[in-house]
Amino acid sequence: MPDLMLELFSEEIPARMQAKAADDLRRMVTDKLVAEGLVYEGAKAFATPRRLALTVHGIPARQPDPKTERRGPKVGAPDAAVQGFLKATGLKSLDEAKIQRDPKGDFYIGLIEKPGRDAIDVLAEILPVIIRTFPWPKSMRWGARSGKPGSLNWVRPLHAITATFGPETEEPDVIKFEVDGIESGQTTYGHRFLAPAPIRVRRFEDYEAKLLDAKVVLDPERRKDAILTDAKQLAFAQGFELVEDQNLLDEVAGLVEWPVVLMGSFEPEFLKTPDEVIRATIRNNQKCFVVRDPKTGKLASKFILVANIEATDAGKTIIAGNERVIRARLSDAKFFYETDLKTKLEDRLPKFEQIVFHARLGTQAARIGRIEWLAAELAPLVGADVAKTKRAARLAKVDLLTEVVGEFPEVQGLMGKYYALAQGEDASVAAACEEHYKPQGPTDQVPTDPVSIAVALADKIDTLVGFWAIKELPTGSKDPFALRRAALGVIRIVLENELKIPLVDVFLTADIEVYLDIKGESLARKRRALLRLQDEGGLSRQSAARIWNRLIGDAYSDNAAQKEDETANDRVFGLLDFLVDRLEVQFRALGKRHDLIQAALSIKLEDDLSMIVRRVEALGKFLDSDDGKNLLAGTKRASNILSIEEKKDRRSFDGAPDAALYSLAEEKALAKAIGEVKAEAGAAVAREDFAAAMSAMAKLRPPVDAFFDKVRVNDDDAKVRENRLKLLNEIRSATRAVADFSKIQD
């Protein structure tokens, strides 16, 4: 079968756009081919800084002949209707039509058969449309061609289109079309400097080989492998170790068509600056890799760059140019770092008074105050020292005001740790400055130090509660304040550290502080004055609470205060629902049974995430067993029978069954088992032994199976029927000691 080879040759395409552009080109072309009935065997797209390329092999040479049926008039319809039908379908007479029987009568059916087109003609039609409508995130329109104004929007000026189509055994044909004055052909170009002459190509294999001869590595994965291998070998030869960076590797591979790896150096005095700052400087400004000494694990005063040319002087001029720029950038970074060290972190705090966190949530200073207070409340729950936790929460955000973080935002938190250690802060306080941002993604580690845990939770919970208070909630497609990430962070910190935290109480505590900041600074100031007195021992907790309630009563009417209490509860439980939803999403992503979460929570609203997970995991193991599967089936059968009969009788069958009406041994055995299981499972759940609760549930399986095997529920005696339906309701009630089995998917 014929193959398609397409290349769009242009000025340099930004590296960050190349991978998606190649995928978009493959998707758009192949989707159009399939829509036209041209089902292909395989397709692959490539990108370099100056070209997008696509090969699609195994395309039929011709479209299949499409056949469609057209419904005509009824049999016996007027002649005018019949003649119109014959003309529309191309039939010579009604003898060529079929008759289709229908409840409304018999109708003529005409089969319309059109000849398919040659695939090359279809491609000549669809390719220009794809080029003109290509979804670049940013595009440009440039000057006139052949005396006509340019009309094509493309990421950079498009210079040539190569498009051929044909079988392997024959000379392929050029797919003839034109886009904005650029005619398709068989000519492409090699490396801009090393082989700029035009190259005539035929099919993809020929195209790829000739490009390689012209110093262009077409496949980005091959370029990445070459860069990584050469960089490792060059570093090893000098006694160093490459610091790998996948994102930088992806970007650099998109900047070169013929990668040449070189090594440069800088003055050792710059190594006094933290390694992360050096790496960020060299990476961000020059797209270069750093190396480290394998003996010490510290950075060496060397860097690795990737050039796009084989220079006649072995790259000396290129290396010197990069060294000159990196030296200047490192000088700036060193100056920023040394300047930052001259000012203590707490001395920067007043600047936060002038920085707004959110128009409706106050300043950064107000937020830091809330985090500090909430972290202190959380500290005893996670085993953290309260004084260290408050200190860490107070200093955690201050590095945002430093020169280094202003230049390199990606090192926020990390620089806070360095500055805290430099000014003699406790190691836990310094670690929290860095770790309170964690986890920032599904693969990021969670903090494990108690002080870091308390500050990280306080930071994320304040964010969640604050935006819930002002009703800035995430939607299906938008989450501008990263509330889903904050919720997942809370979940992971709690679960992975096996913490028992009453989230409703914590959310209500945080909500009070947010509410105060929203309602008015004067009330918040009074609240904090009370807290200071309480902390200093001047007031008991009870006295502070009484004074606070009186202040609230003075500031707001009783109705307003009551209404705010109700609103706060709605916010808090709405936030808890959101957290549970995120927990379900995480379970689904990990391939776990997320339906069991709602089955467990339908019995009792639980705000202890660790307890929810332990209950769900125990329930999952139980349902994987034969006892669990059969009990689930029996319980659902009981629920289905009850639903049908309750709908029929327009009543529920609540209440205890009458033991005197049991006439069969299976009824008595089931009733006895239900009583025992209820007590045993309930006691196990109360002591949070969910495995024991599931073991108790397993005892229900034999009597439930025997009941459905031997007992007819809808007995002729109305009283016996009602009693047996009540017994079925007892099955449902017994299982609800651990979960609502009706919520569990089969």
Secondary structure, DSSP 8 states (H G I E B T S, - for coil): --EEEEEEEES---HHHHHHHHHHHHHHHHHHHHHTT---SEEEEEEETTEEEEEEE---SB----EEEEEEEETT--HHHHHHHHHHHT-SSGGGSEEEEETTEEEEEEEEE----BHHHHHHHHHHHHHHT---SS-B----BTTB-----BSS-EEEEEEEEE-TTS--EE---EETTEEEESEEE--TTT--SEEE--SHHHHHHHHHHTT----HHHHHHHHHHHHHHHHHHTT-EE---HHHHHHHHTT-SS-EEEEEE--GGGGGS-HHHHHHHHHHHH--EEEE-TTT-SEEEEEEEEESS--TTTTHHHHHHHHHHHHHHHHHHHHHHHHHHTS-TGGGGGGGGGSEEETTTEEHHHHHHHHHHHHHHHHHHHT--HHHHHHHHHHTTGGGGSHHHHH-GGGTTHHHHHHHHHTT--HHHHHHHHHTT---STTS----SHHHHHHHHHHHHHHHHHHHHTT----SS--TT-HHHHHHHHHHHHHHTT----HHHHHHHHHHHHHHHHH-HHHHHHHHHHHHHHHTTSS-HHHHHHHHHHHHHHHS-HHHHHHHHHHHHHHHHHHHHHHHHHHHHHHHHTT--THHHHHHHTTS----HHHHHHHHHHHHHHHHSHHHHHHHHHHHHHHHHHHHHHHHHTS---S---GGG--SHHHHHHHHHHHHHHHHHHHHHHTT-HHHHHHHHHTTHHHHHHHHHH--SS-SSHHHHHHHHHHHHHHHHHHTTT--GGGS--
